[in-house]
Amino acid sequence: MTEQNSRENIPGSTEMASSLRNDTPSDSYSNAGSLDSDEEVVNNENDTQQYTAVPITGTLSRRILTRTSTIVDGIRDDNNYASHRESMVVPPAPFGSTNPEEDHLSRKLSLGGTKKEHLTKEDTDALDSYDGEFNKQDMIDRPPDGTFWGWLSAVCVCFINTFSWGTNSSFGVFLNYYLKTNHFEGATMEDFALIGGLNLGLSFMLCNIANSLVRRFYYKSVMVVGIVLLVICYLCAAEAKTILQLIMLQGLLLSIAYAFAAGPCFVIIPTWFLKRRSIANGIATSGAGLAGIVFSRPTQALINKTGSYKWALRMIGIVCGVMLSISTMLIRCRRSLIVKADKPFWKELLGNFTRWDVYRQKPVLCLVSWNFLYGISYTILLFSMSSYATDIGLTYEQGSMVTTVQSIAQFIGRPLLGVVSDYFGKVNVTIIITVLLGVLSMVYWIFVHSYASLIVFAFISGIMVGVNWVNFTPLCADVVGGGDDLLAAVSFLCLIGGPPMIVAEIIGLKLRRDGSSKPFLYCQILVGVAALVSAAFLMIFREWKIYRMLDARRTLIQKKVEDKRNVDDIARLSRYDFLLRKSVISYFTRMFYPIKA
């Protein structure tokens, strides 16, 4: 349901509004809806109002204290209410389970699937307790929040990310070899930066095509094509003679392989998890950090032993092929991703690029804008640590250790971010981490000039920098649900989020000021500004989600018979009426309202 439809169909209650009004303003957080304190207005025996002679400063201070107290009480009540609601939810499914691909109980839903005319009685019963935290589709077809196959799939996705996108972490080792030996004569730093950017950004963009293919063909078949292409690319890249051949093999074709081998995994985790989506996604995406630990040192050791980069590339290709094959065999999706369609495949593919019913939603556009800008910060932070170490006078070995520390931090940090996100709210944690990363880049990284300080920054940034990978799929699922529309939403984010990742490192190289005491100053400012501006779009997204949650809670209270509403219900209705008003004050109050979201 779009935001516009949600706001136009808010159920109202004239009788309740009049009972709450009592000829006093109704925009306060107090139970009665009055802004006046008890010291200011006193009813005498004749029911007339007598005003006590209270100094203006005293009245103002008491009014501020009273309003602050009622706001705090209201926030506490909303958080207690949310905790009580969470204690009433269906417990997670048991750890053991049969092979999910042998049964067909899970339903595939789209945006239109939650309209009243399409709902069964069981669906309506499932929506009776809807509180707005998740999409309605996930209430109708509720994921089990685990089971053996769910957690096994999360681990499999972790390994798939490790042995696909994660191999980018070893590219710095090859880059150092190429530059030292001048193996590809005439190649520039921009050429090598383009390879790294294509690996990350182009593969991200091509996920749209991969996800379109899994709607027509079995998802494991698409992944197998990617695995075969990946092995071929690494084996052929070892025989590349020119920089153009290397760009085509290790840049362009390898990006296609990554997209096909790992792209379908984006939508597998949400089919298994609801309340635990972020922690499961954190485990799945920690593979990027694990790859830095697995590949960087062995790759360098093999190059040192053989004196050539060729066997290192072959080793990566063979190991990735074996591990990806095992992971693909074990992974399971809770429901079929195939959509039956009578139209030709090319028309269906084109239609997947024009899902305007999903793309034009305000929360989706906010997520796309955040992901686009944050991708600039992410890419520069990820690929610049080793170069920055060299620029401040550290050795190559020290720079390599900085990169390794950052990889270890990512491996630890992404599951940790998932745990924190599920506990405090995905939007809340993503905003805080994004802002912290932007601030640290401008107030700490700029002044790092020693090995110890850089190690500290690499670890802190490594813990936080992967928040986009941990939460962008769960945030999309909050908007469109875990059904078929999630493919379209995630693909749209990937398509728009890819270009900045392709060019970010090249931009970073152009912004370097060689010979300056702070050669990376402009890069550091760019990282900070991009992160902070991206957080502003998440604040707009947060306002939308808080509105949906409060609207759903108000609807739950209004469904009660009037004489069964207690004092707390009446107070909440008064508070929700104020928070849901279409005014500037209410808009920004929702944006910063401190509850789990």
Residue pairs with C-beta under 8 A, 6 or more apart in sequence:
1 111
1 114
1 136
2 361
2 362
3 361
3 362
3 363
3 544
3 547
3 548
6 547
6 548
6 551
7 547
7 551
7 582
10 551
10 554
10 555
10 580
11 555
11 558
12 558
13 558
15 562
16 558
16 562
16 570
16 573
17 26
17 577
20 26
20 33
20 570
20 573
20 574
20 577
21 33
22 32
22 33
22 34
24 32
24 33
24 34
24 35
24 36
25 33
25 34
25 35
26 33
26 574
26 577
26 578
27 33
27 35
27 578
27 581
28 34
28 35
28 67
28 70
28 574
28 578
29 67
29 70
29 71
29 73
29 74
29 574
29 575
29 578
30 66
30 70
30 571
30 574
31 567
31 570
31 571
31 574
32 574
33 574
35 63
35 67
36 63
37 62
37 63
37 66
39 52
39 54
39 62
40 51
40 52
40 54
40 59
40 62
40 63
41 49
41 51
42 49
42 50
42 52
43 49
44 50
54 62
74 571
74 575
75 593
75 594
75 595
77 568
77 571
77 572
77 575
78 572
78 575
78 593
78 595
79 595
79 596
81 553
81 572
82 131
82 133
82 595
82 596
85 129
85 131
86 275
88 129
89 275
90 142
92 144
92 145
92 146
92 275
92 276
93 144
93 145
93 146
93 147
94 147
95 146
95 147
95 148
95 151
96 147
96 148
97 144
97 147
97 148
97 149
97 150
99 149
99 332
100 106
100 147
100 149
100 332
100 333
100 334
100 335
101 332
101 333
101 336
104 335
104 336
106 141
106 271
106 334
106 335
107 113
107 140
107 141
107 335
107 483
108 335
108 336
108 339
108 483
108 484
109 137
109 140
109 141
109 481
109 483
109 484
109 485
110 483
110 484
110 485
111 357
111 358
111 480
111 485
112 118
113 137
113 140
113 483
114 136
114 137
114 140
114 481
119 127
119 140
123 140
126 139
126 140
126 142
127 136
127 139
127 140
128 559
129 139
129 556
130 136
130 139
130 552
130 556
131 549
131 552
131 553
131 556
132 545
132 548
132 549
132 550
132 551
132 552
132 553
133 478
133 549
133 597
134 274
134 477
134 478
134 481
135 477
135 478
135 479
135 480
135 481
135 482
136 481
137 480
137 481
137 482
137 483
137 485
138 274
138 477
138 481
138 482
141 335
141 482
141 483
142 274
143 150
143 270
143 271
143 272
143 273
143 274
143 334
143 482
144 150
144 272
144 334
145 272
145 273
145 274
145 275
145 276
146 272
146 273
146 276
147 272
149 272
149 332
149 334
150 272
150 273
150 280
150 334
151 280
152 330
152 331
152 332
153 268
153 269
153 272
153 330
153 331
153 332
153 333
154 269
154 272
154 273
154 280
154 281
154 283
154 284
155 283
156 327
156 328
156 330
156 331
157 265
157 268
157 269
157 284
157 287
157 327
157 331
158 283
158 284
158 285
158 286
158 287
158 290
159 287
159 323
159 324
159 326
159 327
160 223
160 261
160 262
160 265
160 287
160 324
160 327
160 328
160 331
161 262
161 265
161 284
161 285
161 286
161 287
161 288
161 291
162 287
162 288
162 290
162 291
162 294
162 323
163 287
163 291
163 319
163 320
163 323
163 324
163 327
164 226
164 230
164 257
164 258
164 261
164 262
164 320
164 324
165 199
165 200
165 203
165 258
165 262
165 287
165 288
165 291
166 287
166 288
166 289
166 290
166 291
166 292
166 294
166 295
167 291
167 295
167 316
167 320
168 196
168 199
168 200
168 291
169 288
169 291
169 292
169 295
169 296
169 403
169 407
170 291
170 292
170 295
170 296
170 299
170 312
170 316
171 195
171 196
171 199
172 296
172 383
172 386
172 400
172 403
173 296
173 299
173 300
173 303
173 312
173 400
174 299
174 309
174 312
174 313
175 192
175 196
176 386
176 396
177 183
177 303
177 309
178 184
178 187
178 192
178 309
179 189
179 192
183 309
184 191
184 240
184 242
184 243
184 246
186 243
187 243
189 509
190 506
190 509
191 243
191 247
193 383
193 505
193 506
193 509
194 247
194 251
194 502
194 506
195 246
195 247
195 250
195 251
196 383
196 505
197 379
197 501
197 502
197 503
197 504
197 505
197 506
198 247
198 251
198 252
198 254
198 255
198 502
199 250
199 251
199 254
199 255
199 258
200 379
200 501
200 502
201 375
201 379
201 498
201 499
201 500
201 501
201 502
201 503
201 504
202 251
202 252
202 255
202 256
202 259
202 498
202 502
203 254
203 255
203 256
203 258
203 259
203 262
203 263
203 498
204 259
204 494
204 497
204 498
204 501
205 259
205 494
205 495
205 497
205 498
205 499
206 255
206 256
206 259
206 260
206 263
206 498
207 259
207 263
207 266
207 490
207 491
207 494
207 495
208 352
208 353
208 491
208 492
208 494
208 495
209 259
209 349
210 222
210 226
210 259
210 260
210 263
210 264
211 263
211 264
211 266
211 267
211 352
211 487
211 490
211 491
212 348
212 349
212 352
212 487
212 491
213 222
213 260
214 222
214 264
214 337
214 338
214 487
215 337
215 338
215 339
215 341
215 348
215 352
215 484
215 487
216 338
216 339
216 341
216 345
216 348
217 338
218 338
219 264
219 268
219 333
219 337
220 328
220 331
222 260
222 264
223 260
223 261
223 262
223 264
223 324
223 328
224 325
224 328
225 260
226 256
226 257
226 258
226 259
226 260
226 261
226 262
226 263
227 257
227 261
227 320
227 321
227 324
227 325
227 328
228 321
229 253
229 256
229 257
229 260
229 261
230 254
230 257
230 258
230 261
230 317
230 320
230 321
230 324
231 317
231 318
231 320
231 321
232 253
233 249
233 250
233 253
233 254
233 257
233 317
234 250
234 254
234 313
234 314
234 316
234 317
234 320
235 313
235 314
235 317
236 249
237 246
237 249
237 250
237 254
237 313
238 309
238 310
238 311
238 313
238 314
238 317
239 310
240 246
240 249
240 250
261 324
261 328
263 494
264 337
265 284
265 331
266 473
266 490
266 494
267 333
267 337
267 473
267 482
267 486
267 487
267 490
268 331
268 332
268 333
269 277
269 280
269 281
269 284
269 473
270 277
270 473
270 474
270 477
270 482
270 486
271 333
271 334
271 335
271 482
272 280
272 334
273 280
273 281
274 482
275 422
276 422
277 422
277 426
277 473
277 474
277 477
278 417
278 418
278 419
278 421
278 422
278 426
278 470
278 471
278 474
279 415
279 418
279 419
279 421
279 422
280 418
281 418
281 469
281 470
281 471
281 473
281 474
282 414
282 415
282 416
282 417
282 418
282 419
282 421
282 470
283 414
283 415
283 418
285 414
285 466
285 469
285 470
286 410
286 411
286 412
286 414
286 415
286 466
288 407
288 410
288 414
288 466
288 469
289 407
289 408
289 409
289 410
289 411
289 412
289 413
289 414
289 462
289 466
290 407
290 411
291 407
292 403
292 404
292 406
292 407
292 408
292 410
292 411
293 404
293 407
293 408
293 411
295 316
296 400
296 403
296 404
296 407
297 404
298 315
299 312
299 315
299 316
300 400
302 311
302 312
302 315
303 309
303 312
306 312
337 487
339 484
341 348
343 351
352 487
352 488
352 491
353 495
355 485
355 488
355 492
358 364
358 480
358 485
358 488
358 489
358 492
359 365
359 488
359 492
361 479
361 480
362 540
362 544
363 479
363 541
363 544
363 545
364 476
364 479
364 480
364 489
364 492
366 537
366 538
366 540
366 541
366 544
367 472
367 475
367 476
367 479
367 489
367 493
367 537
367 541
368 492
368 493
368 496
368 497
369 534
369 537
370 434
370 534
370 535
370 537
370 538
370 541
371 468
371 472
371 493
371 496
371 497
371 534
372 496
372 497
372 499
372 500
372 534
373 500
373 530
373 531
373 533
373 534
373 537
374 434
374 468
374 530
374 531
374 534
375 468
375 497
375 498
375 500
375 501
375 504
376 500
376 501
376 504
376 507
376 526
376 527
376 530
377 437
377 438
377 441
377 465
377 526
377 527
377 528
377 530
377 531
377 534
378 465
378 466
378 468
378 501
378 504
379 500
379 501
379 504
379 505
379 508
380 504
380 505
380 507
380 508
380 523
380 526
380 527
381 437
381 441
381 461
381 465
381 527
382 406
382 465
383 505
383 508
384 505
384 508
384 520
384 523
385 399
385 402
385 403
385 406
385 454
385 458
386 396
386 399
386 400
386 402
386 403
387 399
388 399
388 454
388 520
389 398
389 399
389 402
389 451
389 454
390 396
390 399
391 512
391 519
391 520
392 448
392 449
392 450
392 454
394 402
394 451
394 454
398 451
401 455
402 451
402 454
402 455
402 458
403 458
405 455
405 458
405 459
405 462
406 458
406 459
406 461
406 462
407 462
408 459
408 462
409 458
409 459
409 460
409 461
409 462
409 463
410 462
410 463
410 465
410 466
412 463
413 462
413 463
413 464
413 465
413 466
414 466
414 469
414 470
416 463
417 429
417 433
417 463
417 464
417 466
417 467
417 470
417 471
418 470
420 429
421 429
421 430
421 470
421 471
421 474
424 596
425 595
425 596
425 597
426 471
426 474
426 475
426 478
426 597
427 475
427 538
427 541
427 542
427 545
427 597
428 542
428 596
428 597
429 467
429 471
430 467
430 468
430 471
430 475
430 538
431 535
431 538
431 539
431 542
433 464
433 467
434 467
434 531
434 532
434 534
434 535
434 538
435 531
435 532
435 535
436 464
437 461
437 464
437 465
437 467
437 527
437 531
438 527
438 528
438 529
438 530
438 531
438 532
438 535
439 528
439 532
440 457
440 460
440 461
441 461
441 524
441 525
441 527
441 528
441 531
442 524
442 525
442 528
442 529
444 457
445 457
445 461
445 524
445 527
446 518
446 521
446 524
446 525
448 454
448 457
472 490
472 493
473 486
473 490
475 541
476 486
476 489
476 490
476 493
477 486
478 545
479 489
480 486
480 488
480 489
507 526
508 523
508 526
511 522
511 523
511 526
512 519
512 520
512 522
512 523
513 519
513 521
513 522
539 591
540 591
542 591
542 597
543 587
543 590
543 591
545 597
546 579
546 590
546 591
546 593
546 595
546 597
547 580
547 590
549 595
549 597
550 576
550 579
550 580
550 590
551 576
551 580
553 572
553 576
554 572
554 573
554 576
554 577
554 580
557 565
557 569
557 572
557 573
557 576
558 573
560 569
565 573
578 586
579 586
579 589
579 590
579 593
580 586
